[in-house]
């Protein structure tokens, strides 16, 4: 994410419960994926789980973008 998006998230996170939940989930998924990325070898099950987490993270990020776009329109940005 770009810095302006992170700034907007930090500004809005206390006002929007869904955004807060999605952002916390995004950060947690990022940590889990990074743990898999640190390993030299993944079993097929671990690889599948890593891919599942990536899809969840992407879906969450898409929803975060929708929320940010809504606020940007409201702010006239």
PLY file of the C-alpha trace (Angstrom):
ply
format ascii 1.0
element vertex 77
property float x
property float y
property float z
element edge 76
property int vertex1
property int vertex2
end_header
0.00 0.00 0.00
1.10 3.53 -0.64
1.89 5.95 2.17
-1.18 8.13 1.56
-3.36 5.02 1.91
-1.67 4.08 5.17
-2.13 7.64 6.43
-5.82 7.54 5.55
-6.27 4.16 7.24
-4.62 5.46 10.41
-6.87 8.51 10.31
-10.09 6.54 9.81
-9.42 3.37 11.78
-10.96 4.66 15.00
-14.13 5.82 13.21
-14.80 2.71 11.13
-15.06 -0.66 12.88
-15.06 -2.64 9.64
-11.93 -0.88 8.44
-10.26 -1.51 11.80
-11.16 -5.20 11.72
-10.03 -5.61 8.12
-6.74 -3.79 8.76
-5.93 -5.90 11.81
-6.77 -9.04 9.83
-4.58 -7.82 6.96
-1.60 -7.32 9.27
-2.10 -10.74 10.89
-2.30 -12.49 7.51
0.82 -10.62 6.41
2.69 -12.01 9.44
1.53 -15.57 8.78
2.46 -15.39 5.10
5.87 -13.97 6.00
6.47 -16.94 8.31
5.86 -19.29 5.40
8.13 -17.18 3.18
11.00 -17.56 5.64
11.00 -21.34 5.30
13.28 -23.01 2.81
10.80 -25.78 2.10
7.03 -26.04 2.36
5.01 -29.23 2.35
2.17 -29.33 -0.19
-0.26 -28.66 2.68
1.75 -25.65 3.85
1.95 -24.32 0.29
-1.83 -24.68 -0.04
-2.35 -22.89 3.28
0.01 -20.08 2.25
-1.95 -19.64 -0.99
-5.25 -19.67 0.93
-3.93 -16.94 3.25
-2.76 -14.87 0.27
-6.25 -15.05 -1.24
-7.85 -13.99 2.04
-5.39 -11.11 2.34
-6.11 -9.97 -1.21
-9.88 -10.11 -0.66
-9.47 -8.07 2.51
-7.25 -5.56 0.75
-9.86 -5.16 -1.99
-12.50 -4.41 0.65
-10.17 -1.94 2.38
-9.70 -0.17 -0.97
-13.49 0.05 -1.41
-13.84 1.63 2.02
-11.01 4.09 1.36
-12.52 5.03 -2.00
-15.86 5.72 -0.31
-14.20 8.05 2.20
-12.14 9.76 -0.48
-15.31 10.52 -2.43
-16.96 11.88 0.70
-13.94 14.10 1.36
-13.86 15.25 -2.24
-10.36 13.90 -2.80
0 1
1 2
2 3
3 4
4 5
5 6
6 7
7 8
8 9
9 10
10 11
11 12
12 13
13 14
14 15
15 16
16 17
17 18
18 19
19 20
20 21
21 22
22 23
23 24
24 25
25 26
26 27
27 28
28 29
29 30
30 31
31 32
32 33
33 34
34 35
35 36
36 37
37 38
38 39
39 40
40 41
41 42
42 43
43 44
44 45
45 46
46 47
47 48
48 49
49 50
50 51
51 52
52 53
53 54
54 55
55 56
56 57
57 58
58 59
59 60
60 61
61 62
62 63
63 64
64 65
65 66
66 67
67 68
68 69
69 70
70 71
71 72
72 73
73 74
74 75
75 76
